[in-house]
Amino acid sequence: MNRSTKPRVVVIGGGTGMPVLLRGLKYFPIDLSAIVTVADDGGSSGRLRNELAIPAPGDIRNVLAALSDAEPMLLDLFQHRFANGNGLSGHSMGNLLLAAMTSMTGDFYNGIKEISKVLNVRGNIYPTANHSMNLHAEMEDGTIVSGESNIPKQNKKIKRVFVSPLPIQPLPEATMAIKEADLVVIAPGSLYTSIMPNIIVPEIREALQKTKAKVTYVCNVMTQQGETSGYSAGDHVQALHDHVGKGTINSIIVHNQPIAPAVKKIYAEENAEPVIYDIDRVKKMGIEIIEEDILDRNKSTIRHDTNKLAHLLYSMI
């Protein structure tokens, strides 16, 4: 089957939700692209970003690992994190490799492409921008908070997020992938700090508004303290509408089974609770609702099921 006849799927996101989606999708006969946030400023990513003036590599690293068909040992090495107590403390090997490859090729995106070859990656990986970018939030009370890792710590209601320095230059390949896609999937993950930094980049937002692809949002199952406390599914959609415009998102995928009390209890300690699916409100917003059991039952934490989700998304094409 040649490349042009395969359905084209683009996944947008970052954080922990996106790799889960990609791990399942990579085995399907699709032309797969991932557009990944580089606004992270915490931990190893943040340090490399500041010291080497490269975009944050952490989310990209996890996506490379998810789409890789390399030997398990090589992947373990790539994801290895050095213990604390030395100059390398807290850095992950993959972040250092991305930093080195950026330095060797002179360009972050070229670095990703080279590492993709080494790791035998299925699909294309595009950073949201090929340069460092910062995320800021304007809170409901008017205060402005800067830095992706600082935003949830404020425990305030977020009004909107925005990026700097402008103009952000996304890769033309990334915007083209959205325009030519058959299906665009907004991955689950931290709504304001993993998802939004991608879709508020003006060219990416525009591509999402113009694409003929179906755009679907995989809704988070749990709320997140400092970002989406008390948010229903409708609130998640409303936030997306506020940032990318109405009519951009066609459907939302929600998990339709109850969550075990024991699991709820663990999450309650982090002030997280199940997202309430206010189906009628979402329907009134003109969004198609796709309800499925999409959680991984074998995990004590709440994780989407890679295979269930991949099958569901593939069936939508």
C-alpha positions in Angstrom: 0.0 0.0 0.0 1.6 3.3 -0.9 1.8 6.2 1.4 -0.8 8.3 -0.4 -3.6 5.8 0.0 -3.3 5.2 3.7 -5.6 7.3 5.9 -3.8 10.2 7.5 -4.1 10.6 11.3 -2.6 13.4 13.3 -2.4 13.3 17.1 -1.9 16.6 19.0 -0.8 16.8 22.6 1.9 16.1 25.2 2.3 14.8 28.7 1.3 11.2 29.6 -1.9 10.8 27.6 -0.4 11.2 24.2 2.1 8.2 24.2 -0.8 5.9 25.3 -2.7 6.8 22.2 0.3 6.5 19.9 1.4 3.1 21.2 -1.8 1.5 19.9 -2.2 3.5 16.7 1.3 2.8 15.4 0.3 -0.8 14.5 -2.6 0.3 12.2 -2.2 0.8 8.4 -2.3 4.6 8.7 0.0 7.5 7.9 0.6 8.7 11.5 1.9 12.1 12.7 2.3 13.5 16.2 2.4 17.2 17.0 4.0 17.6 20.4 4.2 20.4 22.9 7.6 21.9 23.7 6.4 24.4 26.4 7.5 22.2 29.4 9.9 24.1 31.7 10.2 21.7 34.7 12.8 19.1 35.6 15.4 17.8 33.1 13.6 19.4 30.2 13.6 22.8 31.8 17.3 22.7 32.7 18.3 21.6 29.2 16.1 24.3 27.7 17.7 27.0 29.8 21.3 25.8 29.5 21.3 24.9 25.8 18.5 27.1 24.4 16.6 24.2 22.8 12.9 23.5 22.9 11.8 21.3 25.8 12.7 17.7 24.9 10.7 15.7 27.5 7.4 15.2 25.8 9.1 14.6 22.5 11.2 11.9 24.1 8.1 10.1 25.4 6.5 10.2 22.0 9.7 8.9 20.3 9.6 6.0 22.8 5.9 5.3 22.2 6.3 5.2 18.4 9.6 3.3 18.4 10.1 -0.3 17.2 13.5 -0.5 18.7 14.9 -3.3 20.9 13.4 -3.0 24.5 17.0 -2.5 25.9 17.6 0.5 23.6 14.3 2.0 24.7 15.1 1.4 28.4 18.4 3.2 27.8 16.6 6.0 26.0 14.2 6.4 28.9 16.8 6.0 31.6 16.9 8.7 34.2 20.1 9.3 36.2 19.7 9.2 39.9 20.2 12.4 42.0 23.5 13.4 43.4 25.7 14.2 40.4 25.9 16.7 37.5 23.6 14.4 35.5 21.1 14.1 38.3 17.5 13.9 37.2 18.4 14.1 33.5 17.0 11.4 31.2 19.2 9.8 28.6 16.7 10.5 25.8 16.7 14.2 26.7 20.5 14.3 26.5 20.5 12.5 23.2 17.9 15.0 21.8 20.1 17.9 23.0 23.2 16.3 21.5 21.5 15.6 18.2 20.2 19.2 18.1 23.7 20.4 18.6 25.1 18.1 15.9 22.5 18.9 13.3 22.1 22.5 14.3 18.3 22.1 14.5 15.9 20.5 17.0 13.5 19.1 14.3 16.5 17.6 12.4 17.7 16.1 15.6 14.3 14.4 16.1 14.3 13.0 12.6 17.8 11.5 13.1 16.8 9.9 16.4 13.6 8.6 14.8 15.8 6.7 12.4 17.9 5.2 15.2 14.9 4.2 17.2 13.0 2.9 14.1 10.0 5.2 14.7 6.7 4.6 13.0 5.2 7.9 11.9 6.3 11.5 11.9 7.0 13.6 15.0 6.7 17.3 14.9 7.5 19.7 17.7 4.9 22.5 18.0 7.8 24.9 17.4 11.4 24.5 16.4 12.5 27.0 19.1 11.9 27.5 22.8 8.5 28.8 23.8 7.0 29.8 27.1 3.4 29.3 28.4 1.6 31.9 30.4 -1.9 31.8 32.0 -4.2 34.6 32.8 -6.2 33.6 35.8 -9.9 34.5 36.5 -8.7 37.1 39.1 -6.5 38.8 36.5 -3.1 37.6 37.6 -0.7 36.4 35.0 1.4 33.3 35.8 4.4 32.3 33.6 5.9 28.9 33.1 4.1 25.6 32.4 5.1 24.0 35.7 4.0 27.0 37.7 0.5 27.3 36.3 -1.2 24.4 38.2 0.6 25.3 41.5 -1.5 28.5 41.8 -4.7 26.6 42.4 -6.6 29.4 40.7 -9.2 29.2 38.0 -7.6 29.6 34.6 -9.2 32.1 32.2 -6.9 31.5 29.2 -3.4 30.5 28.3 -1.1 32.1 25.8 2.5 31.6 24.5 5.5 33.8 24.0 7.8 34.9 22.3 5.6 35.8 19.3 5.6 35.0 16.5 5.8 31.3 17.3 7.1 29.5 14.1 5.5 26.1 13.9 7.0 23.6 11.4 5.3 24.0 8.0 5.2 20.1 8.0 3.0 20.2 11.1 0.4 22.6 9.7 0.4 20.7 6.4 -0.2 17.4 8.3 -3.3 18.9 9.9 -4.6 20.3 6.6 -4.1 17.0 4.8 -5.4 14.7 7.6 -8.4 12.5 7.5 -8.6 12.4 11.3 -7.1 14.8 13.9 -7.1 13.6 17.5 -6.6 15.9 20.4 -5.1 13.6 23.0 -6.1 13.4 26.6 -3.7 15.1 29.0 -3.4 18.3 31.0 -5.8 20.6 29.3 -4.1 23.9 29.7 -0.4 22.8 30.0 -0.1 19.9 27.5 -2.9 20.4 25.0 -3.4 24.1 24.7 0.3 25.1 24.1 -0.1 23.3 20.7 -3.4 24.5 19.5 -3.1 28.1 20.5 -0.1 28.6 18.1 -1.8 30.8 15.5 -0.9 28.7 12.4 -1.8 25.5 14.1 -5.1 26.9 15.3 -5.8 28.1 11.7 -5.0 24.7 10.2 -7.4 23.1 12.7 -10.1 25.5 11.7 -9.6 24.9 8.0 -8.9 21.2 7.8 -11.5 18.9 6.2 -10.5 16.2 8.7 -12.8 15.1 11.5 -11.4 16.6 14.7 -12.1 14.5 17.8 -11.1 15.2 21.4 -10.4 12.3 23.8 -11.8 13.8 27.0 -9.9 13.4 30.2 -11.5 10.9 32.7 -10.4 12.8 35.8 -10.2 16.4 36.7 -6.7 17.9 37.5 -6.0 20.1 40.5 -5.0 23.6 39.6 -6.1 23.1 36.0 -9.5 21.6 35.6 -10.9 21.3 39.2 -14.7 20.9 39.0 -14.6 20.7 35.2 -17.3 18.7 33.4 -16.9 17.4 29.8 -18.7 20.5 28.6 -16.2 22.8 30.5 -13.3 21.0 28.7 -15.0 21.6 25.4 -15.8 25.2 26.2 -12.2 25.8 27.1 -11.1 24.4 23.7 -13.7 26.5 22.0 -12.5 29.6 23.8 -9.0 29.0 22.6 -9.5 27.6 19.0 -13.0 28.8 18.1 -16.3 27.1 17.8 -16.9 24.6 15.1 -13.3 23.3 15.1 -14.0 20.2 17.1 -16.5 17.7 15.7 -16.7 15.0 18.3 -15.6 14.1 21.8 -14.8 10.6 23.1 -15.8 9.9 26.7 -15.4 6.9 29.0 -18.9 5.6 29.9 -18.3 3.2 32.7 -18.2 4.0 36.4 -14.8 4.3 38.2 -14.1 1.9 41.0 -14.4 3.5 44.5 -10.9 2.4 45.5 -9.4 4.2 42.5 -11.6 7.3 43.1 -10.2 7.3 46.6 -6.6 7.4 45.5 -7.3 10.3 43.1 -9.3 12.2 45.8 -6.0 12.5 47.7 -4.8 14.6 44.7 -8.1 16.5 44.7 -9.0 14.9 41.4 -12.5 13.5 40.7 -14.2 11.9 37.7 -15.1 14.3 35.0 -18.9 14.6 34.8 -20.3 14.0 31.4 -22.9 16.7 30.9 -24.0 15.1 27.6 -26.9 17.4 26.9 -24.8 20.5 27.2 -22.1 19.0 24.9 -24.7 18.0 22.3 -26.1 21.6 22.4 -22.6 22.8 21.5 -22.9 20.8 18.3 -20.5 18.1 19.3 -21.0 14.4 18.5 -20.5 12.3 21.6 -18.8 8.9 21.3 -19.2 6.9 24.5 -17.1 3.8 25.0 -15.4 1.8 27.7 -11.8 3.1 27.0 -10.0 2.6 30.3 -7.3 0.0 31.0 -8.8 -2.2 33.7 -5.5 -3.7 34.6 -4.1 -0.5 36.1 -4.6 0.8 39.6 -4.3 4.3 38.2 -6.6 5.7 35.5 -5.1 5.2 32.1 -6.7 5.0 28.8 -6.5 1.6 27.2 -4.1 1.8 24.3 -5.7 -0.9 22.2 -9.3 0.0 22.8 -8.7 3.6 21.9 -6.6 2.7 18.8 -9.4 0.5 17.5 -12.0 3.1 18.2 -10.1 5.8 16.5 -9.3 3.6 13.5 -13.0 2.8 13.2 -13.7 6.5 12.9 -11.7 7.0 9.7 
